[in-house]
Amino acid sequence: MNFNFGEVLVHAWKIIWKHKVLWIFGILASCGSSGGNSSGNSRSSSGDFSENPLANDMMRDMVAFFERAVEWIKENPWVIFVFVGVILVLWLIQIVLTNVGQIGLIRGAYHAEMGVEKIRFGELFGESLGYFWRMIGLWLVVWLPIILALVGIFVAFFFSLEGELLTEEAEIFGVLGLFFLAFCCCLIPFMFVLGLYYLQVERALILENKGVFSSLARGWQVFSKNVMGIFAMGVVLTIVNMIASIIIGIPALIVMIPLMISFMEGNIGSWQPFIIAGVFLCLYSPVAWVLSGIVMSYVQTVWTLIYTSVTKQPVEEKNNPIILEANA
């Protein structure tokens, strides 16, 4: 292990604090990240909707609204095609922004480590575009087979139950529960290790300007020689990410959990609290996105510093004042 945990963690924070342009790329990169939301589903012994006519009216209004929406869509089927088209466009935009943000973070952190005093957004953005299609190819080579294999496993498993559908329902769900438990126990550690390896492959492609398959080989070389240090840092950063996600999500939880508990207990009889909560979430979402982007920029900077440390990237670039133009 050729890096010091404390020094890397502190130095990464100094870099993103000095070069706040990396926050922008972190925000872009976080377009593709997903966070989990927890919600309370507890029920009170007195929380029966039948005891609250207003709550029942709300539920009837909701059902009536969705019924009218379904009827309107049936009468205007073009809406479905427009909706699918918009989703596809947004998905493509998300792919571009996420990958450019990820590339920009890695390149920007590398430039900062090499001593560049001023990192400009436009130059770094343009530089990142040169790696875009290779990043897409890398993702397809590494993750698409995993996704197809998982889909195949689930499809094969459910087809294998076709002859058992006449058995007791409890037995089927019991078998399913055991299968998912065993499968997840194996899948989660595998995906964690694969993710750590993929981080090294990304940096081999972006920092050493390699092709997709040569990046896979180089990433494996770096990962296998430093597996214990990388694994330990992965655990540390996972904990940091979890804590940060909880802190960022606290304002939303403070609003939503009491609201949902009150609704489940039948103590809410109008839509006004939901409208207020919705407005708050809409206003807080950009703040949460920015904070998530800062966390993303920090985590990715840590991994870049680790890669440059264990691979001994050339230090003579530290005195090169035009590194951005030279690598564009």
Contacts in CASP RR format, 6 or more apart in sequence:
PFRMAT RR
TARGET T0000
AUTHOR 0000-0000-0000
METHOD contacts of the structure
MODEL  1
MNFNFGEVLVHAWKIIWKHKVLWIFGILASCGSSGGNSSGNSRSSSGDFS
ENPLANDMMRDMVAFFERAVEWIKENPWVIFVFVGVILVLWLIQIVLTNV
GQIGLIRGAYHAEMGVEKIRFGELFGESLGYFWRMIGLWLVVWLPIILAL
VGIFVAFFFSLEGELLTEEAEIFGVLGLFFLAFCCCLIPFMFVLGLYYLQ
VERALILENKGVFSSLARGWQVFSKNVMGIFAMGVVLTIVNMIASIIIGI
PALIVMIPLMISFMEGNIGSWQPFIIAGVFLCLYSPVAWVLSGIVMSYVQ
TVWTLIYTSVTKQPVEEKNNPIILEANA
1 226 0 8 1.000
1 228 0 8 1.000
1 229 0 8 1.000
1 310 0 8 1.000
2 226 0 8 1.000
2 309 0 8 1.000
2 310 0 8 1.000
2 312 0 8 1.000
3 229 0 8 1.000
3 305 0 8 1.000
3 306 0 8 1.000
3 309 0 8 1.000
3 310 0 8 1.000
5 232 0 8 1.000
5 233 0 8 1.000
5 236 0 8 1.000
8 233 0 8 1.000
8 302 0 8 1.000
8 305 0 8 1.000
8 306 0 8 1.000
8 309 0 8 1.000
9 236 0 8 1.000
9 302 0 8 1.000
11 305 0 8 1.000
12 109 0 8 1.000
12 298 0 8 1.000
12 301 0 8 1.000
12 302 0 8 1.000
12 305 0 8 1.000
13 298 0 8 1.000
15 22 0 8 1.000
15 109 0 8 1.000
15 112 0 8 1.000
15 113 0 8 1.000
15 301 0 8 1.000
15 305 0 8 1.000
16 22 0 8 1.000
16 23 0 8 1.000
16 109 0 8 1.000
16 294 0 8 1.000
16 297 0 8 1.000
16 298 0 8 1.000
16 301 0 8 1.000
18 112 0 8 1.000
19 108 0 8 1.000
19 112 0 8 1.000
19 119 0 8 1.000
21 119 0 8 1.000
21 120 0 8 1.000
21 121 0 8 1.000
21 124 0 8 1.000
22 104 0 8 1.000
22 105 0 8 1.000
22 108 0 8 1.000
22 109 0 8 1.000
22 112 0 8 1.000
22 119 0 8 1.000
22 297 0 8 1.000
22 301 0 8 1.000
23 290 0 8 1.000
23 293 0 8 1.000
23 294 0 8 1.000
23 297 0 8 1.000
24 121 0 8 1.000
25 100 0 8 1.000
25 101 0 8 1.000
25 102 0 8 1.000
25 104 0 8 1.000
25 105 0 8 1.000
25 108 0 8 1.000
25 124 0 8 1.000
25 128 0 8 1.000
25 297 0 8 1.000
26 101 0 8 1.000
26 105 0 8 1.000
26 293 0 8 1.000
26 294 0 8 1.000
26 296 0 8 1.000
26 297 0 8 1.000
26 300 0 8 1.000
27 289 0 8 1.000
27 290 0 8 1.000
27 292 0 8 1.000
27 293 0 8 1.000
27 296 0 8 1.000
28 97 0 8 1.000
28 98 0 8 1.000
28 100 0 8 1.000
28 101 0 8 1.000
29 98 0 8 1.000
29 101 0 8 1.000
29 102 0 8 1.000
29 105 0 8 1.000
29 293 0 8 1.000
29 296 0 8 1.000
29 297 0 8 1.000
29 300 0 8 1.000
30 289 0 8 1.000
30 292 0 8 1.000
30 293 0 8 1.000
30 296 0 8 1.000
31 94 0 8 1.000
31 97 0 8 1.000
31 98 0 8 1.000
32 94 0 8 1.000
32 98 0 8 1.000
33 292 0 8 1.000
33 296 0 8 1.000
35 245 0 8 1.000
36 245 0 8 1.000
37 252 0 8 1.000
38 253 0 8 1.000
39 256 0 8 1.000
39 257 0 8 1.000
39 260 0 8 1.000
40 257 0 8 1.000
40 260 0 8 1.000
40 261 0 8 1.000
41 260 0 8 1.000
41 264 0 8 1.000
42 261 0 8 1.000
42 264 0 8 1.000
43 264 0 8 1.000
43 265 0 8 1.000
44 264 0 8 1.000
44 265 0 8 1.000
46 265 0 8 1.000
47 264 0 8 1.000
47 265 0 8 1.000
47 266 0 8 1.000
48 266 0 8 1.000
49 55 0 8 1.000
49 56 0 8 1.000
49 59 0 8 1.000
49 266 0 8 1.000
50 56 0 8 1.000
51 266 0 8 1.000
52 266 0 8 1.000
52 267 0 8 1.000
52 269 0 8 1.000
54 268 0 8 1.000
54 269 0 8 1.000
54 270 0 8 1.000
55 263 0 8 1.000
55 266 0 8 1.000
55 268 0 8 1.000
55 269 0 8 1.000
57 269 0 8 1.000
58 268 0 8 1.000
58 269 0 8 1.000
58 270 0 8 1.000
58 271 0 8 1.000
72 79 0 8 1.000
73 79 0 8 1.000
73 80 0 8 1.000
95 136 0 8 1.000
96 132 0 8 1.000
99 132 0 8 1.000
99 135 0 8 1.000
99 136 0 8 1.000
100 125 0 8 1.000
100 128 0 8 1.000
100 129 0 8 1.000
100 132 0 8 1.000
101 128 0 8 1.000
102 135 0 8 1.000
102 202 0 8 1.000
102 300 0 8 1.000
103 128 0 8 1.000
103 131 0 8 1.000
103 132 0 8 1.000
103 135 0 8 1.000
103 206 0 8 1.000
104 124 0 8 1.000
104 125 0 8 1.000
104 127 0 8 1.000
104 128 0 8 1.000
105 296 0 8 1.000
105 297 0 8 1.000
105 300 0 8 1.000
105 301 0 8 1.000
105 304 0 8 1.000
106 202 0 8 1.000
106 203 0 8 1.000
106 206 0 8 1.000
106 207 0 8 1.000
106 300 0 8 1.000
106 304 0 8 1.000
107 124 0 8 1.000
107 127 0 8 1.000
107 128 0 8 1.000
107 131 0 8 1.000
107 206 0 8 1.000
107 207 0 8 1.000
107 327 0 8 1.000
108 119 0 8 1.000
108 124 0 8 1.000
108 304 0 8 1.000
109 300 0 8 1.000
109 301 0 8 1.000
109 304 0 8 1.000
109 305 0 8 1.000
110 207 0 8 1.000
110 304 0 8 1.000
110 308 0 8 1.000
110 313 0 8 1.000
111 119 0 8 1.000
111 124 0 8 1.000
111 323 0 8 1.000
111 324 0 8 1.000
111 327 0 8 1.000
112 119 0 8 1.000
112 301 0 8 1.000
113 304 0 8 1.000
113 305 0 8 1.000
113 308 0 8 1.000
113 313 0 8 1.000
114 313 0 8 1.000
114 315 0 8 1.000
114 317 0 8 1.000
114 318 0 8 1.000
114 320 0 8 1.000
114 323 0 8 1.000
115 317 0 8 1.000
115 318 0 8 1.000
115 319 0 8 1.000
115 323 0 8 1.000
116 320 0 8 1.000
116 321 0 8 1.000
116 323 0 8 1.000
116 324 0 8 1.000
117 321 0 8 1.000
119 324 0 8 1.000
120 324 0 8 1.000
123 324 0 8 1.000
123 325 0 8 1.000
123 328 0 8 1.000
124 324 0 8 1.000
126 328 0 8 1.000
127 324 0 8 1.000
127 327 0 8 1.000
127 328 0 8 1.000
131 205 0 8 1.000
131 206 0 8 1.000
134 205 0 8 1.000
134 211 0 8 1.000
134 212 0 8 1.000
134 215 0 8 1.000
135 202 0 8 1.000
135 205 0 8 1.000
135 206 0 8 1.000
137 212 0 8 1.000
138 201 0 8 1.000
138 202 0 8 1.000
138 205 0 8 1.000
138 212 0 8 1.000
138 215 0 8 1.000
138 216 0 8 1.000
141 212 0 8 1.000
141 213 0 8 1.000
141 216 0 8 1.000
142 194 0 8 1.000
142 198 0 8 1.000
142 201 0 8 1.000
142 216 0 8 1.000
143 198 0 8 1.000
146 191 0 8 1.000
146 194 0 8 1.000
150 187 0 8 1.000
153 183 0 8 1.000
157 179 0 8 1.000
161 172 0 8 1.000
161 175 0 8 1.000
164 171 0 8 1.000
164 172 0 8 1.000
165 172 0 8 1.000
192 238 0 8 1.000
193 231 0 8 1.000
196 223 0 8 1.000
196 230 0 8 1.000
196 231 0 8 1.000
196 234 0 8 1.000
197 219 0 8 1.000
197 220 0 8 1.000
197 223 0 8 1.000
199 303 0 8 1.000
200 218 0 8 1.000
200 219 0 8 1.000
200 220 0 8 1.000
200 222 0 8 1.000
200 223 0 8 1.000
200 230 0 8 1.000
200 307 0 8 1.000
201 215 0 8 1.000
201 216 0 8 1.000
201 218 0 8 1.000
201 219 0 8 1.000
201 220 0 8 1.000
202 215 0 8 1.000
203 219 0 8 1.000
203 303 0 8 1.000
203 304 0 8 1.000
203 307 0 8 1.000
204 210 0 8 1.000
204 214 0 8 1.000
204 215 0 8 1.000
204 218 0 8 1.000
204 219 0 8 1.000
204 222 0 8 1.000
204 307 0 8 1.000
205 211 0 8 1.000
205 212 0 8 1.000
205 215 0 8 1.000
207 304 0 8 1.000
207 307 0 8 1.000
207 308 0 8 1.000
207 311 0 8 1.000
207 313 0 8 1.000
208 215 0 8 1.000
208 218 0 8 1.000
208 311 0 8 1.000
210 218 0 8 1.000
222 307 0 8 1.000
222 310 0 8 1.000
222 311 0 8 1.000
223 230 0 8 1.000
225 310 0 8 1.000
226 306 0 8 1.000
226 310 0 8 1.000
230 306 0 8 1.000
233 302 0 8 1.000
233 303 0 8 1.000
233 306 0 8 1.000
237 299 0 8 1.000
237 302 0 8 1.000
237 303 0 8 1.000
240 295 0 8 1.000
240 299 0 8 1.000
241 295 0 8 1.000
241 299 0 8 1.000
244 291 0 8 1.000
244 292 0 8 1.000
244 295 0 8 1.000
245 292 0 8 1.000
245 295 0 8 1.000
248 288 0 8 1.000
248 291 0 8 1.000
248 292 0 8 1.000
248 295 0 8 1.000
249 288 0 8 1.000
251 284 0 8 1.000
251 288 0 8 1.000
252 281 0 8 1.000
252 284 0 8 1.000
252 288 0 8 1.000
255 277 0 8 1.000
255 280 0 8 1.000
255 281 0 8 1.000
256 277 0 8 1.000
256 281 0 8 1.000
259 268 0 8 1.000
259 273 0 8 1.000
259 274 0 8 1.000
259 277 0 8 1.000
262 268 0 8 1.000
262 273 0 8 1.000
268 274 0 8 1.000
307 313 0 8 1.000
317 323 0 8 1.000
320 326 0 8 1.000
END
